[in-house]
């Protein structure tokens, strides 16, 4: 699948237009009667789906939290 987002998570409009043109040509080869506008809406929908997946993945990351330091005298019990 082609990435329709930039590295910063913004929409890559050039890639979206390329996807729309490729989809338009593919639908014509398959004999479907899709307009270019429909292919463009489809490409934007795919881009929005990719962005929502990236946002969900970013919120599911687990961040390491350093535990608080042990009181004096307890460090020897752990080692």
C-alpha positions, -999 to +999 in steps of 0.1 A: +000+000+000+013+035-009+018+059+020-005+089+015+010+107+045+042+127+050+066+118+077+051+144+099+016+128+096+002+154+072-016+145+040+007+141+010-016+157-017+007+147-045+005+110-035-032+113-031-036+126-067-013+098-080-035+073-062-066+088-077-052+087-112-040+051-108-074+041-094-091+059-123-070+040-149-075+007-130-113+011-129-113+018-167-093-013-173-117-034-152-147-019-172-161+000-142-178+033-148-161+054-121-156+091-126-123+108-117-141+126-088-152+093-073-116+080-076-104+112-059-129+108-030-118+072-027-081+082-025-089+108+002-109+082+022-079+059+020-056+087+032-080+095+061-080+058+070-042+057+071-040+088+092-066+074+117-045+042+120-014+062+126-031+083+153-045+051+170-010+035+169+005+066+184-019+066+213-013+029+221+024+033+226+036+023+260+059+048+276+085+036+301+080+053+335+110+052+358+101+039+393+108+062+422+141+057+440+142+033+469+147+047+504+181+043+519+189+008+531+164-010+508+187-013+478+206-042+493+173-062+495+167-061+458+202-070+447 
